[in-house]
Amino acid sequence: MKPIRRSMAVFLAIILIVSTAAACSSNNNKSGNNTATNKPASTDKAAEETAPPKEEREEITIDVFSMLSNFAGEQSGWYAKLIKDKFNIKLNIIASNLEGGGDTKFATMMASGDLGDLVVFGDDGQKYLDAIKAGMLVDWTKDGLLDTYGKNILQYAPKAIEKNKANFGGGSSVYGIGFDVGDNKDGPSEGQDLTYHPNLRWDLYDQIGRPQIKTMEDYLPVLKQMQELQPKSDSGRPTYAFSLWADWDGNMMMNAKAWAGLHGFDEGDGFNPGGFSLVSADSDEYQGVLDEDGYYLRALKLYYDANQMGLLDPDSVTQKFEDVVNKMKDGQLLFTWFPWLDDTYNTQEHLNEGKGFALVPFDEERTFSYGFDPYGGSRVWAIGSKAKHPERVLEFLDWLYSPEGMMVSNNGPEGLTWEMKDGKAVLTDFGVEALPSNDTAVPEEFGGGSFKDGKSQINNTSFKLTNINPNTNEPYDYNLWTSVLEKSPTKLDQNWRAANGGALTAKDYLINNNKLAVLKPIFTGTAPAVRSDELEQKRGQVADVIKQYSWKMVFAKNDGEFTKLRTEMIDKAKGLGYEEVLAWGVEQNKKVFEYRKQ
């Protein structure tokens, strides 16, 4: 039998070499045979059995055009090494936020006829529809691309594919997939914290006696006391209650819109693209951003008052989001809407000392919360039609929608930040120090650099972090692992829980006190409505006026100038068609209210 085995081995080796060489010669938009989906051990092994040896795969660079990223250039660090080792792929990120804004960069790339290899849309509205119409995106159903290289997507996100096919592909084509695909269950989908809620430096708030806060405006005198208690940061720089940034502004000032979110309202209705209406998550209510008693104008007045009190960072007009992150890390800030931003200051060392940010709610609060959506959210992953290797792009994207890809993309490499024990994931000592986004030095064998800088810079997700990982039967969010929940609470945790009726997390407190407005998913089977070219032009002009005047109002010299600027903003916006754009948006919102009842 030995000679026969040798002959068979030689024969199989020849077949493998020939088939691999043939596959590598293909560089068109059709799916080839040179790659296949890499699957975790608990899923279908067919892809693993057909995948060629890694050493025989050509190294390629994928241009990732992300309308959400705040980083431009080649991905580096531990995530880059992980992707290189697994797929022999490098990621070059093109960030529209850093290149003239979303509209400008998108228009330039559309005009060039090339949107890159992997495309991340900020929503599934006009830009996504325009790209499909112009033939700028790959149809995943052609040549069996999705069936061959999308096995994880088809297994774990079938309803998201169903939605994209029905809403955007005429019932047959698939041009992308939505983000944050959720398990099919009720309730808020967030983890220990919500997407945003009011967090203060808890240790300072505790020291001034934890005064009651009834309205959003009541934060100002409290924050002033906190600033007086700690006027300098860890490095000796001035502290401020608020530090704003403009690079996330869209139809309005994002930092002002955030206050609407703390009252259960958000731009858009969860289906249609945002405009100038703020829509309730769980009731048939809406308001225009320029309504006299609306949350947006209230927020501008709050920031104006904060500036008059010395609570607003004067760098807000010119700085970028990354500057704010650095100030948070240094302890310059006393308030934030985003719990995930707190993480840069809430290091293990600070938490053990009792220092850090935590939820400090106000009486009127009803925080906007996203429910689980098996159809996926509005942000879309897609593949550009000029991609030379669409099958390898989809293979990478499919991995992001696998338990393995979700786990390591969000929590770091297994063996570095976490490891498996008795069928459950537990943090390593390095993970405790590095997560969620600290500057902890990464060993060279895992890519070097800092853990924070090595995280994926694409800035989009596949599943909800609170989804259950089938390989561990626990959520992907490390904060919700049994091993983490059972650990001894930090000094800050102990203090905060004792002051908030024993609630273990911010989410627990908000649920127990009826301070959540949960947006339920809907499935319409149709694409979102699209504004006409004329109306879209008016929207853009009005948005520019609102943003320009909002920043001027916040930094107005006195009450008289603030009132004058406010009047000018409203008059100019209405003169350019604000009310017409708003009416169109409200009409779409009302249709969604009907879908919610089904």
C-alpha positions in Angstrom: 0.0 0.0 0.0 2.9 2.4 0.6 3.7 3.0 -3.1 0.0 3.6 -3.9 -0.1 6.2 -1.1 3.0 8.0 -2.4 1.5 8.1 -5.9 -1.8 9.4 -4.6 0.0 12.1 -2.5 1.9 13.3 -5.6 -1.2 13.3 -7.7 -3.1 15.4 -5.1 -0.2 17.8 -4.8 -0.2 18.4 -8.5 -3.9 19.0 -8.6 -3.6 21.5 -5.7 -0.8 23.4 -7.4 -2.6 23.6 -10.8 -5.9 24.7 -9.2 -4.2 27.3 -7.0 -2.3 28.8 -9.9 -5.4 29.0 -12.0 -7.3 30.8 -9.2 -4.5 33.3 -8.6 -4.6 34.3 -12.3 -8.1 35.6 -11.9 -8.5 39.3 -11.0 -11.9 40.2 -12.3 -15.1 40.9 -10.4 -16.3 37.3 -10.5 -15.9 35.0 -7.6 -12.8 32.8 -8.1 -11.7 29.6 -6.4 -8.6 31.0 -4.6 -10.4 31.8 -1.3 -13.2 30.6 0.9 -14.9 31.6 4.1 -12.8 31.0 7.2 -15.2 29.6 9.8 -14.9 29.0 13.5 -14.8 25.4 14.7 -18.4 25.4 15.7 -19.7 26.2 12.2 -19.7 24.6 8.8 -16.2 23.3 8.0 -16.6 23.3 4.2 -14.9 26.7 3.8 -11.9 25.6 5.9 -11.5 22.4 3.8 -11.5 24.3 0.5 -9.3 27.3 1.6 -5.8 27.2 0.0 -2.7 27.3 2.2 -2.1 30.8 3.5 1.5 31.0 2.1 0.1 30.6 -1.4 -2.3 33.6 -1.2 -1.2 36.8 -2.8 -0.9 39.7 -0.5 -3.4 42.4 -1.4 -4.4 45.8 0.0 -8.0 46.6 0.4 -9.1 50.2 0.1 -11.7 50.8 2.8 -13.8 53.9 2.1 -15.5 54.5 5.4 -17.9 57.4 5.9 -17.7 56.7 9.6 -14.0 56.5 10.3 -11.9 59.1 12.1 -8.6 57.7 10.8 -7.0 57.7 7.4 -4.1 55.5 6.2 -3.0 52.0 6.7 -4.4 50.0 9.6 -1.6 49.2 12.0 -1.0 47.3 15.2 -2.6 44.1 16.5 -5.6 44.3 14.2 -3.5 44.7 11.2 -1.3 41.8 12.1 -4.4 39.6 12.8 -5.9 40.4 9.3 -2.5 40.0 7.6 -1.9 36.6 9.2 -5.4 35.3 8.6 -6.1 36.7 5.1 -2.8 38.1 3.8 -4.7 41.4 3.5 -3.7 45.0 4.4 -6.4 47.6 5.1 -5.9 51.2 3.7 -8.6 53.4 5.2 -10.1 56.4 3.3 -12.0 58.5 5.7 -14.5 61.0 4.3 -14.7 62.7 7.7 -11.1 63.8 7.3 -11.2 64.7 3.6 -13.7 67.5 3.2 -16.6 65.8 4.8 -18.9 63.0 3.7 -20.7 64.8 0.8 -17.5 66.2 -0.7 -15.4 63.0 -0.6 -18.3 60.8 -1.7 -19.0 63.0 -4.7 -15.3 63.0 -5.7 -15.1 59.2 -5.5 -18.4 58.8 -7.4 -17.1 61.0 -10.1 -13.9 58.9 -10.4 -16.0 55.8 -10.9 -14.4 54.0 -8.0 -15.6 53.8 -4.4 -12.8 51.6 -3.2 -12.9 47.9 -2.4 -14.8 47.8 0.9 -17.4 50.6 1.3 -18.9 51.7 4.6 -22.0 53.9 4.3 -23.1 56.1 7.2 -26.7 55.2 6.4 -28.7 53.4 3.7 -30.1 56.7 2.3 -29.3 58.7 -0.8 -25.6 57.9 -1.1 -26.2 54.2 -0.9 -29.1 54.4 -3.4 -27.0 56.6 -5.8 -24.1 54.1 -5.6 -26.4 51.2 -6.5 -28.1 53.1 -9.3 -24.7 54.1 -10.8 -23.5 50.5 -10.8 -20.7 51.3 -8.3 -21.4 48.3 -6.0 -21.0 44.6 -6.5 -24.2 42.5 -6.5 -23.3 39.7 -4.1 -25.7 37.2 -5.8 -23.8 37.2 -9.1 -21.7 34.1 -9.8 -22.5 32.6 -6.4 -20.4 35.1 -4.6 -22.5 35.3 -1.4 -23.2 31.5 -1.4 -19.6 30.7 -1.7 -17.9 33.3 0.4 -20.7 34.5 2.7 -21.6 31.4 4.7 -21.3 33.1 8.1 -23.5 36.0 6.9 -26.1 33.6 5.6 -26.0 31.6 8.8 -25.9 34.4 11.4 -27.5 37.4 9.6 -30.1 36.0 7.1 -32.8 38.6 7.9 -30.3 41.4 7.2 -29.7 39.9 3.8 -33.5 39.6 3.3 -33.9 43.3 4.2 -31.2 44.4 1.7 -32.6 42.2 -1.0 -36.2 43.5 -0.5 -35.4 47.1 0.2 -32.6 47.8 -2.3 -32.2 44.9 -4.7 -35.6 44.5 -6.3 -36.1 41.3 -4.4 -33.2 39.5 -6.1 -29.9 41.4 -5.8 -27.8 42.1 -2.6 -25.6 45.1 -2.6 -24.7 45.2 1.1 -25.6 44.4 4.7 -26.6 46.5 7.6 -24.6 46.9 10.8 -25.5 45.9 14.4 -27.5 42.9 13.5 -29.3 41.9 16.7 -30.6 38.7 18.2 -34.3 38.3 17.8 -35.5 39.5 21.3 -37.1 42.4 23.0 -35.8 45.2 25.2 -32.8 47.5 25.0 -29.9 46.0 23.1 -27.1 48.0 24.8 -24.8 46.4 27.5 -24.0 47.9 30.9 -24.2 51.4 29.4 -26.5 52.9 26.8 -25.2 54.4 23.5 -25.3 57.7 25.3 -26.5 59.1 28.6 -25.3 61.9 30.9 -22.1 60.9 32.7 -20.2 63.1 35.1 -16.9 62.7 37.0 -18.6 60.7 39.8 -15.9 61.3 42.4 -16.2 65.0 42.1 -20.0 64.9 42.0 -19.9 62.8 45.1 -17.7 65.2 46.9 -20.0 68.2 46.4 -22.9 66.2 47.9 -24.6 64.7 44.8 -27.2 67.6 44.3 -30.4 66.6 42.6 -30.6 67.5 38.9 -34.2 68.0 37.6 -33.7 69.4 34.1 -30.8 69.5 31.5 -30.1 73.1 32.5 -29.6 72.1 36.1 -26.3 70.4 35.2 -24.6 73.8 34.8 -24.4 74.9 38.5 -23.4 71.4 39.5 -20.7 71.3 36.9 -19.5 74.7 38.0 -19.0 73.4 41.6 -17.1 70.4 40.2 -14.9 72.7 38.2 -14.1 74.8 41.2 -13.3 71.7 43.1 -10.9 70.5 40.4 -9.8 73.4 38.2 -6.8 71.5 36.7 -6.4 68.3 34.8 -3.9 65.5 35.6 -1.3 67.4 33.5 -2.2 70.8 34.9 -4.5 72.0 32.1 -7.8 73.8 32.7 -10.9 71.6 33.2 -14.2 72.2 31.4 -17.6 70.7 31.7 -18.0 70.4 27.9 -15.6 70.0 25.0 -17.3 70.0 21.6 -16.2 69.0 18.1 -17.6 69.8 14.7 -16.3 67.0 12.5 -19.4 64.8 13.3 -21.9 67.5 12.4 -24.4 66.6 9.7 -27.7 68.4 9.4 -27.0 70.2 12.6 -24.6 70.4 15.5 -24.2 66.9 16.7 -23.3 67.9 20.3 -26.6 69.8 20.6 -28.6 67.0 19.0 -27.3 64.7 21.8 -29.6 66.4 24.3 -32.6 65.4 22.3 -31.4 61.8 22.7 -31.5 62.2 26.5 -35.2 63.0 26.1 -36.0 60.0 23.9 -35.7 61.7 20.6 -33.2 61.3 17.8 -32.7 62.5 14.2 -34.6 60.2 11.9 -37.0 57.5 12.8 -34.9 54.4 12.5 -35.7 53.8 8.9 -35.7 57.1 6.9 -32.6 59.2 6.6 -32.3 62.0 9.0 -33.4 65.5 8.2 -34.6 68.4 10.4 -37.1 66.4 12.5 -36.3 64.9 15.9 -38.4 61.8 16.4 -39.5 59.9 19.5 -38.2 56.3 19.9 -41.5 55.0 21.4 -44.3 57.4 20.7 -45.8 59.2 17.7 -44.1 62.4 18.5 -41.7 64.6 16.6 -40.4 68.2 16.6 -38.5 70.4 14.2 -34.9 71.2 15.2 -35.8 74.9 15.0 -39.0 74.6 17.1 -39.0 77.5 19.7 -39.4 75.1 22.6 -37.5 72.2 21.1 -34.6 70.3 22.5 -32.1 71.6 19.9 -32.5 75.2 20.6 -32.6 74.5 24.3 -29.2 72.8 23.9 -27.7 75.7 22.1 -28.8 78.0 24.9 -27.4 75.6 27.5 -24.0 75.7 25.7 -24.1 79.5 25.5 -24.8 79.7 29.2 -22.0 77.2 29.9 -19.6 79.3 27.9 -20.6 82.4 29.8 -19.8 80.5 33.0 -16.4 79.3 31.8 -17.6 75.7 31.4 -17.1 75.4 27.7 -13.7 74.5 26.1 -12.7 77.4 23.9 -11.0 75.0 21.5 -14.4 73.5 20.6 -14.8 75.4 17.3 -11.5 74.2 15.8 -10.6 70.9 17.4 -11.3 67.4 16.1 -12.8 64.4 17.9 -9.4 62.9 18.6 -8.4 66.1 20.5 -11.4 65.6 22.7 -10.4 62.0 23.3 -6.9 63.2 24.5 -8.5 65.7 26.8 -10.8 63.1 28.3 -7.8 60.9 28.9 -6.0 63.8 30.7 -8.9 64.5 33.0 -9.8 67.9 31.4 -13.5 67.0 31.0 -16.2 66.8 33.6 -19.2 65.7 31.5 -19.9 63.4 28.5 -22.9 62.1 26.7 -21.1 59.0 25.5 -20.1 56.2 28.0 -17.7 54.7 25.5 -15.8 58.0 25.6 -15.4 57.7 29.3 -13.3 54.6 28.9 -10.3 56.7 28.0 -10.3 58.1 31.5 -11.9 55.1 33.4 -8.7 53.1 33.5 -8.4 50.3 36.0 -6.1 52.4 38.1 -8.5 55.4 38.2 -11.5 53.1 39.0 -9.6 51.4 41.8 -8.9 54.9 43.3 -12.6 55.7 43.1 -12.1 58.2 40.2 -14.0 58.2 37.0 -17.1 58.8 35.0 -20.5 57.3 35.8 -24.2 58.0 35.1 -25.7 61.0 36.9 -29.3 61.1 35.6 -31.7 64.1 35.6 -35.4 63.8 36.5 -36.7 64.5 33.0 -34.4 62.0 31.4 -35.6 59.3 29.0 -32.6 58.1 27.2 -33.0 57.0 23.6 -32.2 53.2 23.3 -31.9 50.9 20.4 -33.7 47.6 20.4 -32.4 44.4 19.0 -32.8 44.4 15.2 -32.3 41.1 13.3 -32.6 43.1 10.1 -29.6 45.2 10.9 -29.2 49.0 11.3 -28.9 51.6 8.6 -25.1 51.7 8.3 -24.1 49.5 5.4 -21.1 47.4 4.4 -20.8 47.1 0.6 -18.2 46.1 -2.0 -17.1 48.5 -4.7 -17.6 47.4 -8.3 -14.0 48.1 -9.1 -12.6 45.7 -6.5 -10.1 43.4 -8.2 -10.7 40.7 -5.6 -14.4 41.0 -4.5 -14.3 37.4 -3.3 -11.5 38.2 -0.8 -13.2 41.4 0.3 -16.4 39.4 1.0 -14.4 36.7 2.7 -13.0 39.3 5.2 -16.5 40.9 5.6 -18.0 37.4 6.2 -15.4 36.8 8.9 -16.6 40.0 10.6 -20.1 38.4 10.7 -18.7 35.2 12.3 -18.4 34.5 16.1 -14.6 34.5 15.8 -14.4 37.7 13.8 -16.8 39.5 16.1 -15.1 38.3 19.2 -11.5 39.3 18.3 -12.4 42.5 16.4 -14.1 43.9 19.5 -12.1 42.3 22.3 -8.7 41.8 20.9 -6.8 38.6 20.0 -7.3 35.4 21.9 -4.2 34.7 24.0 -3.5 38.4 24.4 -6.6 40.1 25.9 -8.7 37.0 26.7 -8.5 33.2 26.8 -10.9 30.3 27.1 -11.4 28.5 30.4 -14.0 25.8 30.9 -15.9 26.9 27.8 -16.1 30.5 28.8 -14.0 33.6 27.9 -12.0 35.3 30.6 -9.8 38.3 30.5 -6.0 38.0 30.8 -4.1 40.4 33.0 -3.2 42.2 29.8 -6.8 42.4 28.8 -7.8 43.9 32.2 -5.2 46.6 31.7 -5.8 47.3 28.0 -9.5 47.1 27.4 -11.5 48.8 26.2 -9.2 51.3 24.6 -6.1 52.1 26.6 -2.5 52.9 25.5 -1.2 49.6 26.9 1.9 48.5 24.9 1.2 45.4 22.8 3.9 42.7 22.5 5.6 42.6 19.1 4.4 39.1 18.5 0.9 40.5 18.4 1.7 43.5 16.3 3.3 46.0 18.7 2.3 49.6 19.2 -0.4 50.5 21.7 -3.7 48.5 22.1 -5.7 51.7 21.5 -4.0 52.6 18.3 -4.1 49.0 17.1 -7.9 48.7 17.2 -9.9 48.5 14.0 -10.1 52.0 12.6 -13.0 51.2 10.2 -15.5 52.3 12.9 -18.4 50.0 12.0 -19.8 46.9 13.6 -21.4 43.6 12.4 -23.4 42.3 15.3 -24.7 43.9 18.5 -22.1 43.4 21.2 -24.9 42.1 23.4 -25.6 39.2 21.0 -24.8 35.8 22.4 -21.7 34.2 21.1 -22.6 30.6 20.3 -19.1 29.4 21.1 -19.3 30.7 24.8 -23.1 31.1 25.3 -22.3 34.6 26.7 -22.5 38.1 25.0 -19.6 39.3 22.9 -19.3 42.3 25.2 -16.6 41.4 27.7 -18.3 43.6 30.4 -21.1 41.0 30.4 -19.0 37.9 30.7 -19.6 35.9 33.9 -15.9 36.1 34.7 -16.1 39.9 34.6 -19.4 40.3 36.4 -18.3 38.1 39.3 -15.1 40.0 39.9 -14.8 42.3 42.9 -16.2 45.8 42.1 -13.9 48.7 42.0 -14.0 51.5 44.5 -15.9 53.7 42.0 -18.4 50.9 41.3 -19.0 50.4 45.0 -19.6 54.1 45.6 -21.9 54.5 42.6 -24.0 51.4 43.4 -24.5 52.4 47.0 -25.8 55.8 45.9 -28.1 54.4 43.2 -30.3 52.0 45.1 -28.0 49.0 44.5 -28.3 49.1 40.7 -25.3 47.2 39.3 -25.0 49.1 36.0 -26.3 52.3 34.4 -28.6 50.2 32.2 -30.1 48.6 35.3 -30.7 52.0 36.8 -32.4 53.4 33.7 -34.6 50.3 33.3 -35.6 50.2 36.9 -36.5 53.9 36.9 -38.3 54.0 33.6 -35.8 56.3 32.0 -35.5 54.5 28.6 -37.3 55.0 25.3 -36.6 51.9 23.2 -36.7 52.1 19.4 -38.3 48.9 18.1 -37.2 47.5 14.7 -39.4 47.6 11.7 -39.3 45.9 8.3 -41.0 47.7 5.4 -39.8 45.7 2.4 -39.1 49.0 0.6 -36.2 51.4 0.4 -36.3 54.6 2.4 -37.9 57.5 0.6 -35.5 59.8 -1.3 -35.7 63.6 -1.5 -35.9 65.1 -4.9 -32.7 66.8 -6.2 -34.3 70.2 -5.6 -35.3 69.3 -2.1 -31.9 67.7 -1.4 -30.2 70.9 -2.5 -32.4 72.9 -0.1 -31.5 70.5 2.7 -27.8 71.0 2.2 -28.1 74.8 2.1 -30.3 74.8 5.2 -28.0 72.4 7.1 -25.0 74.8 6.4 -27.0 77.7 7.9 -28.0 75.8 11.0 -24.5 74.5 11.6 -22.8 77.9 11.0 -25.2 79.8 13.2 -25.3 77.1 15.9 -21.6 77.5 16.6 -21.9 81.3 16.5 -24.7 81.3 19.0 -22.9 79.0 21.4 -20.0 81.5 21.5 -22.1 84.7 21.3 -20.7 87.6 23.4 -23.9 88.3 25.3 -27.6 87.6 25.5 -28.4 90.2 22.8 -26.1 88.8 20.3 -27.3 85.2 21.0 -30.9 86.3 20.4 -30.0 88.2 17.2 -28.1 85.2 15.8 -31.0 82.8 16.7 -33.5 85.0 14.8 -31.1 85.2 11.8 -30.6 81.5 11.8 -34.3 80.7 11.8 -35.2 83.4 9.2 -32.4 82.3 6.8 -33.2 78.6 7.2 -36.9 79.2 6.5 -36.0 81.4 3.5 -33.9 78.6 2.0 -36.7 76.0 2.4 -36.4 74.6 5.9 -40.1 74.2 6.3 -40.5 72.4 3.0 -37.7 69.9 3.9 -39.1 69.4 7.3 -42.6 68.8 6.0 -41.3 66.1 3.6 -39.4 64.4 6.5 -42.4 64.5 8.8 -44.5 62.8 6.1 -42.1 59.9 6.1 -41.9 59.8 9.9 -45.7 59.4 10.1 -45.5 56.4 7.7 -43.0 54.8 10.1 -45.4 55.4 13.0 -47.9 53.2 11.2 -45.3 50.5 10.6 -44.6 50.5 14.3 -48.2 49.5 15.1 -48.0 46.4 12.9 
